[in-house]
């Protein structure tokens, strides 16, 4: 999974989202929950070629991948709190499952952009390379993973993620944001 040069994904337009009406809010929450679960549950190898900026839902999408190779040139962060946009349950579940408590606290509660080196230090990214090297390295890693026994890879990934996925599915089905954006 790769973005365009210099930008993996900026997620939703967080400046527009606070103005959404109830129907738009529900649609966005449902869509983000479906995206997070859909990508996180893929049973085959998913390598994130994080070609640049990954912000808010874009970083959540990056966290859904199995291995993350990121550009040293981008800015990264979970900026939802800064702009007053609450997290859908599956997105928060991915953050909880894929980040250490420290990384989740720094990124989600700090709600600021940071650089790739800090994300690597926090364990969010597996490798940080020059922008021009990200795609080639990601394809190399994907090729290596694709050569593994597919059934064993799928089972191992399923077993590793099963508790988080069950919690995310439960949370998404009763996501409080579907009824009430902010208490």
C-alpha positions as CSV (number, residue, x, y, z in Angstrom):
1,X,0.0,0.0,0.0
2,X,1.5,3.3,-1.1
3,X,0.6,6.9,-1.4
4,X,1.6,9.4,-4.0
5,X,5.1,10.9,-3.8
6,X,5.4,13.1,-0.7
7,X,2.0,12.1,0.8
8,X,0.8,8.8,2.0
9,X,-2.6,10.0,3.3
10,X,-3.8,13.1,5.0
11,X,-7.0,11.3,6.1
12,X,-10.3,13.2,6.3
13,X,-10.4,17.0,5.9
14,X,-10.3,17.7,9.6
15,X,-11.1,21.4,9.0
16,X,-14.4,20.5,7.4
17,X,-15.4,17.7,9.7
18,X,-16.4,19.8,12.7
19,X,-19.1,21.4,10.5
20,X,-20.6,18.0,9.5
21,X,-24.3,17.4,10.3
22,X,-25.4,14.2,12.1
23,X,-25.9,12.2,8.9
24,X,-22.4,13.2,7.6
25,X,-20.9,12.4,11.0
26,X,-22.5,8.9,11.1
27,X,-21.4,8.2,7.5
28,X,-17.8,9.3,8.3
29,X,-17.7,7.2,11.5
30,X,-19.1,4.1,9.7
31,X,-16.6,4.6,6.8
32,X,-13.6,5.0,9.1
33,X,-14.5,1.9,11.2
34,X,-15.0,-0.1,8.0
35,X,-11.7,1.1,6.5
36,X,-9.7,0.3,9.7
37,X,-11.2,-3.1,10.1
38,X,-11.1,-4.0,6.4
39,X,-7.4,-3.2,6.1
40,X,-6.4,-4.5,9.5
41,X,-8.1,-7.9,8.9
42,X,-6.5,-8.6,5.5
43,X,-4.9,-12.0,5.8
44,X,-2.1,-11.5,3.3
45,X,1.0,-9.4,3.9
46,X,0.3,-5.6,3.8
47,X,3.4,-3.4,3.6
48,X,3.0,0.3,4.1
49,X,5.1,2.3,1.7
50,X,4.6,5.5,3.6
51,X,5.8,7.9,0.9
52,X,5.3,11.1,2.9
53,X,2.8,12.8,5.2
54,X,0.5,10.5,7.1
55,X,-1.8,12.6,9.2
56,X,-4.8,11.7,11.4
57,X,-6.8,8.9,9.6
58,X,-3.8,8.7,7.2
59,X,-1.6,7.6,10.0
60,X,-4.3,5.2,11.3
61,X,-4.3,3.7,7.8
62,X,-0.5,3.3,7.9
63,X,-0.9,1.6,11.3
64,X,-3.2,-1.0,9.7
65,X,-0.2,-2.4,7.7
66,X,2.0,-5.2,8.8
67,X,5.4,-3.6,8.1
68,X,5.8,0.2,7.8
69,X,8.6,1.8,5.7
70,X,8.4,5.5,5.9
71,X,9.9,8.6,4.2
72,X,12.2,10.7,6.3
73,X,10.8,13.7,4.6
74,X,7.2,13.5,5.8
75,X,5.3,14.8,8.8
76,X,3.2,12.4,10.8
77,X,0.7,12.5,13.6
78,X,-2.7,11.9,15.0
79,X,-4.1,15.4,15.1
80,X,-7.8,14.7,15.7
81,X,-7.9,16.0,19.3
82,X,-6.3,19.3,18.2
83,X,-9.2,20.0,15.8
84,X,-11.9,18.5,18.0
85,X,-12.7,15.4,16.0
86,X,-13.3,12.3,18.1
87,X,-11.9,8.9,17.1
88,X,-14.2,6.2,15.8
89,X,-13.8,3.0,17.8
90,X,-12.0,0.9,15.2
91,X,-9.5,3.6,14.5
92,X,-8.8,4.0,18.2
93,X,-8.5,0.2,18.4
94,X,-5.8,0.2,15.7
95,X,-3.9,2.9,17.6
96,X,-4.2,1.0,20.8
97,X,-3.2,-2.4,19.2
98,X,-0.3,-1.1,17.1
99,X,1.3,1.5,19.3
100,X,2.9,1.2,22.7
101,X,1.0,3.0,25.5
102,X,3.7,5.7,25.4
103,X,3.4,6.1,21.6
104,X,-0.4,6.2,21.7
105,X,-0.3,8.8,24.5
106,X,2.3,11.0,22.7
107,X,0.6,10.8,19.3
108,X,-3.1,10.8,20.1
109,X,-3.2,13.0,23.2
110,X,-0.3,15.2,22.1
111,X,-2.1,15.7,18.8
112,X,0.9,17.3,17.1
113,X,2.8,16.5,13.9
114,X,6.2,14.9,14.3
115,X,9.0,13.6,12.1
116,X,9.7,10.1,10.9
117,X,12.6,9.6,13.3
118,X,10.4,10.2,16.3
119,X,7.8,7.8,14.9
120,X,10.6,5.2,14.4
121,X,11.8,5.7,18.0
122,X,8.2,5.3,19.2
123,X,7.9,2.0,17.2
124,X,5.3,3.4,14.8
125,X,7.5,2.9,11.8
126,X,9.8,-0.1,11.2
127,X,12.2,1.6,8.8
128,X,12.8,5.2,7.9
129,X,14.5,5.9,4.6
130,X,15.1,8.7,2.1
131,X,11.9,9.4,0.2
132,X,13.3,8.0,-3.1
133,X,14.1,4.7,-1.4
134,X,10.7,3.9,0.3
135,X,8.9,2.3,-2.6
136,X,11.7,0.0,-3.7
137,X,12.4,-1.1,-0.1
138,X,8.7,-1.7,0.5
139,X,8.4,-3.8,-2.6
140,X,11.4,-5.8,-1.5
141,X,9.9,-6.4,1.9
142,X,6.5,-7.3,0.3
143,X,8.3,-9.8,-2.0
144,X,10.0,-11.4,1.0
145,X,6.7,-11.7,2.9
146,X,4.9,-13.0,-0.2
147,X,7.4,-15.9,-0.4
148,X,6.3,-17.2,3.0
149,X,3.8,-19.9,3.4
150,X,0.5,-18.0,2.8
151,X,-1.7,-20.2,5.1
152,X,0.7,-19.9,8.0
153,X,1.2,-16.2,7.5
154,X,-2.6,-15.7,7.5
155,X,-3.2,-17.9,10.5
156,X,-0.4,-16.2,12.5
157,X,-1.6,-12.7,11.6
158,X,-5.2,-13.7,12.5
159,X,-4.1,-15.2,15.8
160,X,-1.9,-12.1,16.7
161,X,-4.7,-9.7,15.9
162,X,-7.8,-11.7,17.0
163,X,-8.2,-10.1,20.4
164,X,-7.8,-6.5,19.0
165,X,-10.1,-7.2,16.1
166,X,-12.8,-8.7,18.4
167,X,-12.7,-5.6,20.5
168,X,-12.6,-3.3,17.5
169,X,-15.7,-5.0,15.9
170,X,-17.6,-4.8,19.2
171,X,-16.7,-1.2,19.6
172,X,-17.5,-0.3,16.0
173,X,-20.9,-2.0,16.1
174,X,-21.9,0.1,19.1
175,X,-19.8,3.2,18.4
176,X,-21.2,6.0,20.5
177,X,-20.2,8.5,17.8
178,X,-23.0,7.0,15.6
179,X,-25.5,8.6,17.9
180,X,-23.7,11.5,19.5
181,X,-20.6,13.1,18.1
182,X,-19.4,14.6,21.4
183,X,-20.9,14.3,24.8
